[in-house]
Amino acid sequence: MTLSQTSEKTPVEKTGVPIAIRNVSKVFGEGGDNPFRAMGPVDIDIPAGQFISVVGASGCGKSTLMLMVAGLMKHSTGEILCDGKAVTKPITNVGIAFQDHLLLEFRTAFDNVMLHADIRGLDRQMIADRARDLFAQLRLEHAMDKYPRQLSGGMRQRVSLIRTLVHEPDVILMDEPFGALDALTRLQVRTDLEQLWLRRRPTVIFITHSVEEAVGLSDRIIVMSPSPGVVVDDITVTLPRPRPIVLGDAPDFASYVDRIHQHFERMGVLHGITPQTKIAS
């Protein structure tokens, strides 16, 4: 079966919120002798419930952009709106995942997930019920009472994913969350993430270096230039969902990958690629 023959399940109502990034840039060392423009200006509008990936060379400002959307870093110019409200401080209805799982070694997997209830003062029974449901969906019931040191890398990252999603945030921000995993585990966790996202469809900004991973997960892919990072392409991915765990060499998948790789070759990020398709204007 090809990707184009794969049927998508009836979509659920989108529960995410829109995000608007307008003329946003980041300059480090403003007012000093050697200011450094790390990113921008960037303009991106993200509808509620959309899954977007941001790809680009190291140092292009991908992670900086995510931190500014979260309100954890101030932007130098422009404005960021989350659900129509200006982001001037850390937003609260958000789940954030990083490359490092950041699990506390002295708490079990289940207790790590329950941190949201403890810190946010949420209903513990409600969060516990959601946590057990997510552990079951990710086939981790047997790991709930184990400590991080007793889990494999893939299991720890799944626990981190549960912790990111358990309070059902409207916005999910993920910075290379699968970067430390081996190739086979990345495939499985990528599929797990898509299945969990399809349940509610929060708005997702996913930072990755993997072009194939971006195509496999995204509704849109934002391609950024080397520093200072600006948007050089905004690609809508129309592959049907749910997507197969192995995307393979299907032409409709390969065309997206080729398009992004050609941008990287043109910008000097990659060298020696033989173009198979032309970059869409």
Secondary structure as GFF3:
##gff-version 3
##sequence-region A 1 281
A	DSSP	three_ten_helix	3	5	.	.	.	ID=ss1
A	DSSP	beta_strand	19	28	.	.	.	ID=ss2
A	DSSP	beta_strand	36	46	.	.	.	ID=ss3
A	DSSP	beta_strand	51	55	.	.	.	ID=ss4
A	DSSP	alpha_helix	62	70	.	.	.	ID=ss5
A	DSSP	beta_strand	77	82	.	.	.	ID=ss6
A	DSSP	beta_strand	85	86	.	.	.	ID=ss7
A	DSSP	beta_strand	94	97	.	.	.	ID=ss8
A	DSSP	alpha_helix	109	113	.	.	.	ID=ss9
A	DSSP	alpha_helix	115	120	.	.	.	ID=ss10
A	DSSP	alpha_helix	124	137	.	.	.	ID=ss11
A	DSSP	three_ten_helix	141	143	.	.	.	ID=ss12
A	DSSP	three_ten_helix	148	150	.	.	.	ID=ss13
A	DSSP	alpha_helix	153	165	.	.	.	ID=ss14
A	DSSP	beta_strand	171	175	.	.	.	ID=ss15
A	DSSP	alpha_helix	183	200	.	.	.	ID=ss16
A	DSSP	beta_strand	203	207	.	.	.	ID=ss17
A	DSSP	alpha_helix	211	217	.	.	.	ID=ss18
A	DSSP	beta_strand	220	224	.	.	.	ID=ss19
A	DSSP	beta_strand	231	236	.	.	.	ID=ss20
A	DSSP	alpha_helix	251	266	.	.	.	ID=ss21
###
